[in-house]
């Protein structure tokens, strides 16, 4: 069947039907062409989210050794203290600090997650088996609920990598005896 006959089928005026048909074809062609004009996605693919299950083996260092690493040596301690205000709502940082809604964090770097005496951890955190290192804390802080599904920490996370580095450097300083001893 020829296009003109097809487009004019059931119409009294074949010229009007042809015009409407051509318009539909042109509109469809424009939509298809414009769909191909979308800006190219130039964003870098993000690395997969690190979880407790994918964290892998870690090296445990002293707080001072971690603070010598470039990400923490150049961190903004003032911003870290500002970021830590959110943590202080549920955690204490000082030696002998009490457990609150969350466990006390003094000297938590280098310990097995969910293993500190005197705090009732969720089963998933107690059984997770990872060690608190800056790498583990960084992955945790992105989104605690995705890092370890089923944990009880209600916290959306810290999306900015630089804010996380600043916070981790600050926590290394204020919660670790070795870093505090170095400052004396």
Secondary structure, 3 states (H helix, E strand, C coil): CCHHHHHHCCCCCHHHHHHHHHHHHHHHHHHHHHHCCCCCCCCCCCCCCCCCCCCCCCCCCCHHHHHHCHHHHCCCHHHHHHHHHHHHCCCCCCCCCCCCCCCCCCCCCCCECCCCCCCCCCHHHHCCCCECCHHHHHHHHHCHHHHCCCCCCCCCCCCCHHHHHHHHHHHHHHHCHHHHHHHC
